[in-house]
Amino acid sequence: MIEVLAMGGDGAYVWSAYGITLAVLAGNVWAARRRRQAALERARASGGAERPRRRPTVRQLQ
Amino acid sequence: MKLPRWFHQLGSPPYVYRLAERLSPWLGWSGCLLIAVGALWGLFGAPPDFRQGEVYRIIYIHPQTSYVGMMAYVVMAVAGAVGFIWRIKLAHAVAVSAAPIGASFVLCSLITGAIWGRPTWGTYWEWGDPRIMSQTLLLFLFLGYLALRASFEDRDKADRVSAILAVVGVVNIPIIHYSVEWWNSLHQGPSITRLDEPAIHASMLVPFLIMVAGFTFFFYWLLLNRLQGEIVERERDARWVQELVSGGRP
């Protein structure tokens, strides 16, 4: 097992490359999710404040 | 000429948001699964290389990250051009979403390439190597694109100006690809995308291609996630977004 992980003495190169790539993949997922969540939060907070005014519907007038 | 219905639908933010919602789990899970299988296969299943020994196993991640970085750039440039020419805001949202993903993958490819270079070329970095330099330029194109956008207060203006930069910079993509053929480079030539048969044995080629597919799905999964955020950001006060955040279906 240890021998397999040592990668013939090049383990430091192989594992650091794989580790960094994994970190980039995971970081991308985290960043994308966080950004979407933040956008939804801002939309909620804004509550449609800047929505262009539409003419009121008949139901609203009643 | 009458354009098909789906063409118009792809310009509609709520439609695309919902489409992304539906496609995301498929892309995400298949991407993760393929990457897991490909990594295990590449690390433990594939045979060692007869010249490089075990360190060659970086081949299952390094070219894939480079390729995703280049694909992200092409997506960004094409989407930017579509947005610029036909004034489709959604296309600009796609372009913006691709940029940070592409930048991170290009950076990753430069780092994994440096790590691979040390034991095989005897150096982490070689100034003047055409492949390293054109790939570094790609990183700076992404960063320049993002910096340029950030310098505009007005989003429409940022969309249009940054699209021009993206389209102009696309000339770098074939330069990256052919850099190892046109100039003397430490970097090896293409071994997969050759016109004749690939110069690598099937026992290595299969996990390699699994990783290519996995990274591709993973990229589009990330892109859709970012695109959803970008759409919500741009459509914040639209009725469908307000219905979405107040608990209704989009």
Chai-1 contact restraints between the chains, C-beta under 6 A:
chainA,res_idxA,chainB,res_idxB,connection_type,confidence,min_distance_angstrom,max_distance_angstrom,comment,restraint_id
A,M7,B,E54,contact,1.0,0.0,6.0,A-B,restraint_1
A,G8,B,G53,contact,1.0,0.0,6.0,A-B,restraint_2
A,G8,B,E54,contact,1.0,0.0,6.0,A-B,restraint_3
A,D10,B,E54,contact,1.0,0.0,6.0,A-B,restraint_4
A,D10,B,V55,contact,1.0,0.0,6.0,A-B,restraint_5
A,D10,B,P119,contact,1.0,0.0,6.0,A-B,restraint_6
A,Y13,B,V55,contact,1.0,0.0,6.0,A-B,restraint_7
A,Y13,B,I115,contact,1.0,0.0,6.0,A-B,restraint_8
A,Y13,B,P119,contact,1.0,0.0,6.0,A-B,restraint_9
A,V14,B,R57,contact,1.0,0.0,6.0,A-B,restraint_10
A,S16,B,I115,contact,1.0,0.0,6.0,A-B,restraint_11
A,A17,B,I58,contact,1.0,0.0,6.0,A-B,restraint_12
A,A17,B,T112,contact,1.0,0.0,6.0,A-B,restraint_13
A,A17,B,I115,contact,1.0,0.0,6.0,A-B,restraint_14
A,I20,B,I111,contact,1.0,0.0,6.0,A-B,restraint_15
A,T21,B,I61,contact,1.0,0.0,6.0,A-B,restraint_16
A,T21,B,C108,contact,1.0,0.0,6.0,A-B,restraint_17
A,V24,B,S104,contact,1.0,0.0,6.0,A-B,restraint_18
A,V24,B,C108,contact,1.0,0.0,6.0,A-B,restraint_19
A,N28,B,I101,contact,1.0,0.0,6.0,A-B,restraint_20
A,N28,B,S104,contact,1.0,0.0,6.0,A-B,restraint_21
A,N28,B,L222,contact,1.0,0.0,6.0,A-B,restraint_22
A,A32,B,L222,contact,1.0,0.0,6.0,A-B,restraint_23
A,A32,B,N225,contact,1.0,0.0,6.0,A-B,restraint_24
A,A32,B,R226,contact,1.0,0.0,6.0,A-B,restraint_25
A,R35,B,G229,contact,1.0,0.0,6.0,A-B,restraint_26
A,R36,B,N225,contact,1.0,0.0,6.0,A-B,restraint_27
A,R36,B,Q228,contact,1.0,0.0,6.0,A-B,restraint_28
A,R36,B,G229,contact,1.0,0.0,6.0,A-B,restraint_29
A,A39,B,G229,contact,1.0,0.0,6.0,A-B,restraint_30
A,A39,B,V232,contact,1.0,0.0,6.0,A-B,restraint_31
A,A39,B,E233,contact,1.0,0.0,6.0,A-B,restraint_32
A,L40,B,V232,contact,1.0,0.0,6.0,A-B,restraint_33
A,L40,B,V245,contact,1.0,0.0,6.0,A-B,restraint_34
A,A43,B,V232,contact,1.0,0.0,6.0,A-B,restraint_35
A,A43,B,R236,contact,1.0,0.0,6.0,A-B,restraint_36
A,A43,B,V241,contact,1.0,0.0,6.0,A-B,restraint_37
A,A43,B,V245,contact,1.0,0.0,6.0,A-B,restraint_38
A,R44,B,V245,contact,1.0,0.0,6.0,A-B,restraint_39
A,S46,B,R236,contact,1.0,0.0,6.0,A-B,restraint_40
A,G48,B,D237,contact,1.0,0.0,6.0,A-B,restraint_41
A,G48,B,Q242,contact,1.0,0.0,6.0,A-B,restraint_42
A,E50,B,D237,contact,1.0,0.0,6.0,A-B,restraint_43
A,R51,B,D237,contact,1.0,0.0,6.0,A-B,restraint_44
